Amino acid sequence: MLDAMSSPVAAAGPASPDPAGQRVIAFFDVDNTLMRGASVYHLGKAAWRRGYVGARDIARFAWQQARFVSVGENTQHQLSARDRALELVAGRTETELAELAAETYDSRVVRLLLPDIVALAHEHMARGHEVWLITATPEAFAIVMAERLGLSGAIGSRIESVDGVFTGKLLGHVMHGAHKADAAAALASEKGVALTDCWAYSDSRNDIPPLELVGSRIVVNPDAALARYAAARGWPVMRARP
């Protein structure tokens, strides 16, 4: 449910009609924005059940998940998430990762979605907007999530594969911060959408670049640094609960 402190603008989402023919993209972060917690942790648990990682690995995942839920995302978390994701998929096939992603979503993540944020994503879709997930989580998982939710697509961290088998090497950068902004700008340009007509939703200080990039943004369950930044700029803030 929405926290009583949410602003009316945040609670209502994109309420005013769009001009005829206007094209819009809404970019949604995943971890602690669309769902509670870190998606890569749940991928790790599913990987453990399949024997892909050991008990020590899952204990490390659990500690990182608890810290992420309590204090939010920081640079060290991003580095750890990147390393864990690479460990998960090294030597696995693209088919195995797609199956792992589907299992993770269906068995766990669907119960951790924040209904009010999902409703906002669907409101954008109902108005003819494109809705893209843009997240540091592995892109294979983000794509499954977008498909399950009926959204337009997903951009995530990409991992190299050779002949259908993942090498464990990151392609490019972890998808957060300025890299998210670059990816969002590239997608908008490809689709002929003005960034001033776009929306962005995120919880993290690391996502200030994509939040500033677009014409409209809503800060969701912000970490302390983003909460201060948003307050100084008068950005709407949504407090959403499972």
C-alpha positions as CSV (number, residue, x, y, z in Angstrom):
1,M,0.0,0.0,0.0
2,L,1.0,3.6,-0.3
3,D,2.5,5.4,2.7
4,A,0.3,8.2,3.9
5,M,3.2,10.6,3.4
6,S,3.2,10.0,-0.4
7,S,2.5,13.1,-2.4
8,P,-0.7,13.2,-4.4
9,V,1.4,13.5,-7.6
10,A,3.3,10.3,-6.7
11,A,0.2,8.4,-5.7
12,A,-1.7,9.3,-8.9
13,G,1.2,8.7,-11.3
14,P,0.9,10.0,-14.9
15,A,-2.5,11.5,-14.5
16,S,-2.8,14.2,-17.2
17,P,-3.7,13.3,-20.8
18,D,-0.9,13.0,-23.4
19,P,-1.0,15.1,-26.5
20,A,-2.1,13.2,-29.5
21,G,0.7,11.2,-31.1
22,Q,3.1,11.8,-28.2
23,R,5.4,8.9,-27.6
24,V,6.5,8.1,-24.1
25,I,8.8,5.6,-22.3
26,A,8.7,4.9,-18.6
27,F,11.9,3.4,-17.2
28,F,11.5,1.3,-14.0
29,D,14.3,0.2,-11.8
30,V,13.8,-3.3,-10.3
31,D,15.5,-3.9,-7.0
32,N,13.7,-2.1,-4.1
33,T,11.6,-0.3,-6.7
34,L,9.4,-2.8,-8.5
35,M,10.2,-5.5,-5.9
36,R,11.4,-5.7,-2.4
37,G,15.1,-6.7,-2.1
38,A,17.7,-7.7,-4.5
39,S,16.7,-10.0,-7.4
40,V,20.2,-11.5,-7.8
41,Y,19.8,-13.0,-4.3
42,H,16.8,-14.9,-5.3
43,L,18.6,-16.0,-8.5
44,G,21.3,-17.2,-6.2
45,K,18.9,-19.3,-4.1
46,A,17.4,-20.9,-7.2
47,A,21.0,-21.6,-8.4
48,W,21.8,-23.2,-5.1
49,R,18.7,-25.5,-5.3
50,R,20.0,-26.6,-8.7
51,G,23.5,-27.2,-7.4
52,Y,25.1,-24.4,-9.3
53,V,26.5,-22.8,-6.2
54,G,27.5,-24.0,-2.7
55,A,26.2,-23.4,0.8
56,R,28.9,-20.7,1.5
57,D,27.8,-18.8,-1.6
58,I,24.2,-18.8,-0.5
59,A,25.1,-17.6,3.0
60,R,27.0,-14.7,1.4
61,F,24.0,-13.9,-0.8
62,A,21.7,-13.9,2.3
63,W,23.9,-11.5,4.2
64,Q,24.0,-9.1,1.2
65,Q,20.2,-9.4,0.8
66,A,19.6,-8.5,4.5
67,R,21.9,-5.5,4.2
68,F,20.4,-4.3,0.9
69,V,16.9,-4.4,2.3
70,S,17.9,-2.5,5.5
71,V,20.2,0.2,4.1
72,G,19.6,0.3,0.4
73,E,22.0,0.1,-2.6
74,N,25.6,1.5,-2.6
75,T,28.6,1.1,-4.8
76,Q,30.0,-1.9,-2.9
77,H,26.6,-3.6,-3.2
78,Q,26.7,-3.1,-7.0
79,L,30.2,-4.6,-7.2
80,S,29.2,-7.6,-5.1
81,A,26.0,-8.1,-7.1
82,R,28.0,-8.0,-10.3
83,D,30.5,-10.6,-9.0
84,R,27.8,-12.9,-7.7
85,A,25.9,-12.7,-11.0
86,L,29.0,-13.6,-12.9
87,E,29.7,-16.5,-10.6
88,L,26.2,-17.8,-11.0
89,V,26.3,-18.1,-14.8
90,A,29.9,-19.0,-15.6
91,G,29.9,-22.3,-17.5
92,R,26.0,-22.3,-17.8
93,T,24.1,-22.2,-21.0
94,E,21.7,-19.5,-22.1
95,T,18.9,-22.1,-21.8
96,E,19.9,-22.9,-18.2
97,L,19.9,-19.2,-17.3
98,A,16.5,-18.6,-18.9
99,E,15.0,-21.6,-17.0
100,L,16.6,-20.3,-13.8
101,A,15.2,-16.8,-14.3
102,A,11.7,-18.2,-14.9
103,E,11.9,-20.4,-11.9
104,T,13.1,-17.5,-9.7
105,Y,10.3,-15.2,-10.8
106,D,7.5,-17.7,-10.5
107,S,8.6,-19.3,-7.2
108,R,9.7,-16.2,-5.3
109,V,9.9,-12.8,-7.0
110,V,6.2,-12.6,-7.9
111,R,5.4,-12.6,-4.1
112,L,7.9,-9.7,-3.6
113,L,6.4,-7.3,-6.1
114,L,5.2,-3.9,-4.8
115,P,1.6,-3.8,-6.1
116,D,1.4,0.0,-6.3
117,I,4.5,0.2,-8.5
118,V,3.3,-2.6,-10.7
119,A,0.0,-0.8,-11.0
120,L,1.9,2.4,-12.1
121,A,3.7,0.4,-14.8
122,H,0.5,-1.0,-16.1
123,E,-1.1,2.5,-16.0
124,H,1.7,3.7,-18.3
125,M,1.0,0.7,-20.6
126,A,-2.7,1.3,-20.6
127,R,-2.0,4.9,-21.8
128,G,0.0,3.6,-24.8
129,H,3.4,4.3,-23.2
130,E,6.3,1.8,-23.5
131,V,7.5,0.5,-20.1
132,W,11.1,-0.7,-19.9
133,L,12.8,-2.3,-16.9
134,I,16.3,-1.0,-16.6
135,T,18.4,-2.7,-13.9
136,A,21.7,-4.0,-12.8
137,T,20.4,-7.5,-12.5
138,P,21.3,-10.0,-15.3
139,E,19.4,-9.1,-18.5
140,A,18.0,-12.6,-18.9
141,F,16.2,-12.3,-15.6
142,A,15.0,-8.7,-16.4
143,I,13.5,-10.0,-19.7
144,V,11.6,-12.7,-18.0
145,M,10.2,-10.2,-15.5
146,A,9.1,-7.8,-18.2
147,E,7.5,-10.7,-20.1
148,R,5.6,-12.0,-17.0
149,L,4.4,-8.5,-16.2
150,G,3.3,-7.7,-19.8
151,L,5.8,-4.8,-20.2
152,S,7.6,-3.6,-23.3
153,G,11.1,-4.9,-22.6
154,A,14.1,-4.8,-20.3
155,I,17.7,-3.7,-20.3
156,G,20.1,-5.3,-17.7
157,S,23.7,-6.2,-17.2
158,R,24.9,-8.4,-20.0
159,I,27.2,-11.4,-19.7
160,E,29.4,-12.8,-22.5
161,S,28.4,-16.1,-24.0
162,V,30.3,-18.2,-26.6
163,D,28.4,-20.8,-28.5
164,G,25.5,-20.4,-26.1
165,V,27.6,-20.9,-22.9
166,F,28.3,-18.0,-20.5
167,T,32.0,-17.2,-19.9
168,G,31.5,-15.3,-16.7
169,K,32.8,-12.1,-18.3
170,L,30.8,-8.9,-18.1
171,L,29.9,-7.3,-21.4
172,G,30.3,-3.6,-20.9
173,H,29.3,-2.1,-17.5
174,V,26.9,-3.0,-14.7
175,M,23.6,-1.3,-15.7
176,H,23.4,1.4,-13.1
177,G,24.1,5.1,-12.5
178,A,25.4,6.9,-15.6
179,H,25.4,3.7,-17.6
180,K,21.6,3.4,-17.0
181,A,21.2,7.0,-18.2
182,D,23.2,6.2,-21.3
183,A,21.2,3.1,-22.1
184,A,17.9,5.0,-21.5
185,A,19.0,7.8,-23.8
186,A,20.1,5.4,-26.5
187,L,16.7,3.5,-26.4
188,A,14.7,6.8,-26.5
189,S,16.8,8.0,-29.5
190,E,16.3,4.6,-31.2
191,K,12.6,4.9,-30.8
192,G,12.4,8.6,-31.6
193,V,11.1,9.5,-28.1
194,A,12.0,12.9,-26.5
195,L,13.6,12.4,-23.1
196,T,11.5,15.3,-21.8
197,D,8.4,13.1,-22.4
198,C,9.9,10.1,-20.5
199,W,9.4,9.0,-16.9
200,A,11.8,7.2,-14.5
201,Y,11.3,5.4,-11.2
202,S,14.0,4.4,-8.8
203,D,15.0,4.0,-5.2
204,S,18.8,4.6,-5.3
205,R,21.2,7.4,-5.2
206,N,23.1,5.6,-7.9
207,D,20.2,6.2,-10.3
208,I,20.2,10.0,-10.0
209,P,21.6,10.2,-13.5
210,P,18.6,8.5,-15.2
211,L,16.2,10.3,-12.9
212,E,17.6,13.6,-13.9
213,L,17.7,12.6,-17.6
214,V,13.9,12.5,-18.1
215,G,11.2,15.0,-17.9
216,S,9.2,13.3,-15.1
217,R,10.4,11.1,-12.3
218,I,9.1,9.5,-9.1
219,V,11.4,8.4,-6.3
220,V,10.3,5.1,-4.8
221,N,11.3,4.0,-1.3
222,P,14.5,6.1,-1.5
223,D,17.7,5.5,0.3
224,A,18.8,8.3,2.6
225,A,21.0,10.1,0.1
226,L,18.3,10.0,-2.7
227,A,15.7,11.1,-0.2
228,R,17.7,14.2,0.6
229,Y,18.4,14.9,-3.1
230,A,14.8,14.5,-4.0
231,A,13.6,16.8,-1.2
232,A,16.0,19.5,-2.3
233,R,14.6,19.4,-5.8
234,G,11.0,18.9,-5.0
235,W,10.8,15.5,-6.7
236,P,7.7,13.4,-5.8
237,V,8.4,10.5,-3.4
238,M,6.3,7.3,-3.2
239,R,6.5,5.0,-0.2
240,A,5.2,1.6,-1.3
241,R,4.7,-1.5,0.8
242,P,4.2,-5.1,-0.3
